[in-house]
Amino acid sequence: MRRGKRNRIIGLLILTILLAGCLLAGCGAMQDGTGEGKTGQESEGLETGGESRLPETGEDQDSSESAAAEEEENGGSSKAEPEPSFGASAGVPSICVDQSGYITKGDKIAIFYGRELPREFHVVKEETGEVVFAGYLKSDGYNGGGQEYNGYGDFSEVQESGTYYIEAPLLGRSYSFRVGDDLYEEVFGEVCRQYFEGRQEKEEPGGSVEEAAREITVMLLAYELNPGVFTDDTGIPESGNGIPDLLDEIRHEIEWMLEGGEAEAEAEEAFAMVLAKFSYFYQEYDTEFATECLKAADIAWMQADLTEADHGDSAEDGKHEWKFAAAAELYRASGKQSYHRYVTEYLSGEIEWKEMDLPLLAGGAAYICTRQPVDLPLCEEITRALTIRAEEAAQNVEDILWNRQEETSEGGRELLEESIYLILINHMITSKEYAAMIENCFHYLMGRNVQSICYIENAGENNYRMEEETAGVSSWPEGNGRLILLLGDILNWQAEHGS
């Protein structure tokens, strides 16, 4: 299950070799020799781009043929096992599947665990009880923490639309799941509607300015990376106005922030960052409001600058990550050299890249993506840091996906936290391995975890609300935003590369 690591490392080495070229494609260049940036706001985003990770599609094709042949030889049943009982076991199923289902031509993996594992499994069509696929399990070894064996089964050959379940000797049966073409779109639409309806149900956004800024930052990153998946027809009051509904919703949050008046220093920095980032993307739809946001961001940044000076802080001390992110976004939007100076001073200081959080990630991404003139060595440093952090995230995600976790709700949150690094780097180097891992994060959240719990609102046969009200993604302030980012990236990948 870990053989993809070598391929990732090779890919990262290739990335290092091609780094200068990649940076020139995404960053500004200083060839003009003036050091002055453009004064108008420009429109660009991260590039998209492949090697697969985890069990490959078709890897176990021979297993289904072998299982079917063995059954045929023995009158329709395998002589390796006694006549099994497939009745559902009490408690949590030991066969874990994505309860929303699997894309018709996509990879389809189920996870099996138990003190003893069978040799084979069957996929059964729920409506008729017909066995449509037989395959062998692949062992993933013994899990000492869970005191059980883990394995997985690939049933990617099942491509007929319908509702199914999996059964296996010793383990019983899984929850039901569907196979179809538009399953992810359905979940994505539902998650977006829940986010939009949440705003309509309350008179004003809740939480602090910084909490709102974090959520908006994730949403805007989702829009920047995959704008094509966000439509203007989700059914909110603003639908049909020619502006993606996501930006309509974010504008509502921005207006609330603009009416809020003064805030604490760190909140001012976060405020300036999201206003600048929003203005950059919103100018295409409403230049007047985008300009108002940019001016407000400039004022908030200057206020934060005064506060920093009063406290004796400087850019080089590595503090004020939100201020760095704000300067990067303001430089991208306006081209002002004062913002560029702050960015370069900050990046030349002592930065704890290993402790990279959302504002540092967002600020770094904004700087390497701008078409304004940049410092190329600093862009290289950012890219190396993002690459290292993404490989660490990949290992963390893999451990959660394929090993038993005592608290799967925490595992789901950690997956969403880590996936943002995979998503960002995958738009820089285009890796099928990272794309597969990102999709596997969604499978986990939809029930392919050791508890067989679906952690997304109103989804799955065994929803988290049956177990613990606070375990769902939506109970985390940034949860819905990160889930929208995750799903939007999966849908965009499928549109560009196929399932």
TIKOLVO-181832 format. One record per residue (C-alpha): x, y, z. Coordinates in steps of 0.02 Angstrom, whole numbers, plus 50000, padded with zeros to 5 digits. Each point is the difference from the previous one (the first is absolute). Example, Ala and Ser with C-alpha at 12.3 -4.5 7.8 and 13.67 -1.06 7.14 Angstrom:
// TIKOLVO-181832
506154977550390500695017249967
***
This chain:
// TIKOLVO-181832
500005000050000501495011450020500864996849835499415017049936501245008950112501464996049885499055006949851499595015950095501815002550046500524997849818498675012549951500625012450128501784998249936499365003849826499085014950072501625006650073500884998549832498585009049912499715012550140500705015249912498904997049849498454997250108500325016050096500235010249843498324993649940499095004650160500995014550073500415017249939501715003649925501185014450034500645001749823499365017749983501335005650123498885013450075499404990550151498285007549973498474989049990498425002349901498715011150082498454991049936499294984150072500404984849894499104983549982500944983650020500024984550106501014984550034500344988349857499284982750002500824985149959500814969050034500544982950086498824988850097500084995050182499294985850104499254984549916500035002749811498434997249896500064982749924501364994250118498914985850062499104995849839500734982649999499324997050176498205001149942500344988249856500904987750115498605000550127498684997449866501004985649922500214991550168498145001450034499604992649830501164985250030499174996450167498205001449947499825018450037500855000750171501805000950056500714984450081501195010850100498595005350115498534990750080498275005849950500025017550073498685010150089499915017749934498765006750126500435017550060501024999250159499415009450153500755017050031501195008849880500224991349832501754993349969499855004249814500165018649975499375008949843499625017649940498145000950040499695013449868500694988149871501314998949863500175008049829499584988049857501734999149922500995005150154501014989950125498944990350124500844994050159499244992650158500944997950164499884983950102500564997150178499834986350129500944987850110499934988449851499725004749818499224989449864500824996849832498635007249892498545012049997498435002149893499145015649933498124997450003498665009849908498785005150136498424999449896500214982149938501264992050121501064995349850501884998450025500735011049863501844999150048501154988550099501755005150047501424995950119500545011050145501735007750004500805000250171500645016050075500744991250151499644998950184499455015550095500714998450174499025014950065498344992549949500614982150029499294994949832500474996949819499665013149868499704996949816499225007949848499044994249848499945008049828498344998449908500295013449867499314988249868498235002850066499405013849885498134997449981498975013550085499034993750151500024997050187501144986550072500774993350158501524989250036499984983750095501404988550056500184984350108500395003750183499605018649980498185000849945499475014449886500355018349976498815014749995499205003149831500785011449869499635005849824500974999749838499615014449883500685014949905499405015450097500214994650181501365012650044499035014249919498504995650108501025000650161500915015849945498355008649963499284994750167501525006150098499965016849910498135001850034500284996350184501335013550009498885012549910498464995750103500985002050159500285018249956498175002949960499444992550166500975012650104499895018849995501885002449997501554988949995500554993350167501714998550079501495011849999500755009649855501464987949996498874984749997499025007749856501645004349913500604982050010498394993449926499995013049861501844996649960499624981549973498475004049893500965012449892501414987549978498704987349944499365012549872501745004949942500554982249969498394993449921498885014549945499114989449870499094989250127499105014750083498375004649915498655013350012498514988350019500024992450174498345007950048500555014050116499145017049984501455006849897500014985449877499875005449819500895016750023501504994849895501144997950151500514983050070498934996650154501554996750104500615017849971498255006550041500104991150168501755006250035499455017849959498694998750137501394995550124501105014049933498615012950022499794994350180501875002250028499985017449921498605005450116500904993450153501165014850025501684998750087500694983550063501494993350094501695000749912500054981949942498195001249944500455015649900501364990149911498804985849960498695012749949501205008349878500504983349926498254993849957499435017049937501485000949880499784982049942498145002249974500225016449905501234991449883498724987149944498435010550015500605014149885499424989849851498205001650060499885016650095501475011849980499275013150116499774988250149501674991549965500865017050007499125004150163500654983750073501765003449940500015017350077499344993050165501364986649995501325013449976499355009850150499914984450110501784995249951500665017450044499104999050168500804983150033501685007349948499835013950129499564987450135501504989449954501155015150012499285004650171500424982650062501775000649929499704985349883500754998549827499734989549845501574989950031499444992850167498854987549914498445005850092498425007149922499664986449871498345008249958500895016449964501214991149884498524991949910499145016949989501565008249927500154986049871498185001949946500095019049999501574999349894499194988049879498465011249985500835017249996501844997949957500525012350138501834998150043499725003350186499074983450009501364991149903501335006650118499064993050148499794983149914501864998549959500525005750174498834987450079500594985749889501825004550035499704998250187499824984850113498484990449941499404983850078499484991549837499774983550092498625008350101499155006949844498215005150035498655006849886500575018449992501814995349962499414987549869498825012649920501285014050001501344989049923498804993849866499475017849957501805005549979500564985849887498435002149894500065018749972500475007249832500795014850085501915000450006500654988350136501594993950082500274983149915501134992550136498635003750127498724991749886501144984849992500094999650190498115000850014499794986149872501264988850089499125002950166498304996049923500714984349919500734993650163498405004150095498964991149867501044984250015499785000550189498135002449973499974985249881500764988750133498805006350133498514997449885500584982549952500154995150183498225005850035499274992149844500714982650022500284997950188498764998550141499615016550086499205000050171499165016849968499465000749819499175017050020501715007150041500714990049856498745008049882500455017550058501854996349983499714993549824499185016349951501405009950081501354990049910499134998849832500205018649965501884997549979499724985349881498755010149899501155014949983501554990249950498974989449880499585015949905501865003049982500684982949949498454990549944500114983050085498754985949977500644993150166499525015850092498355000949906499584982250054500465004050180498905015649998498544989449937500354987050134499815013750132498225002349938499684981150003500564999950182498825014150047498584991049912500164984350105501554990749942500745000950175500144987650141498405006350081499044999649834499325017250044499585013349871500605016850068499075010849873498285007250038498484990749932501044986849912500324981550020499044985550074500955001850165500095018850028501025007650142498425007150081499554982250050501584999550105500565017450052499245016949951501675009150005500974987549895499495006849830501025010849883498785014550017500295001050189501755006749963499965018549947501144996949851499304982849963498765004049863501245011549914501354986849996498774986949942499455011449857501835002449955500294981150002498464995749897500275014249878501764993849967499414982149971498665005849878501225011249907501274985849986498684988449928499455013249875501785002749940500734982450014498524988350007499524988450144
***
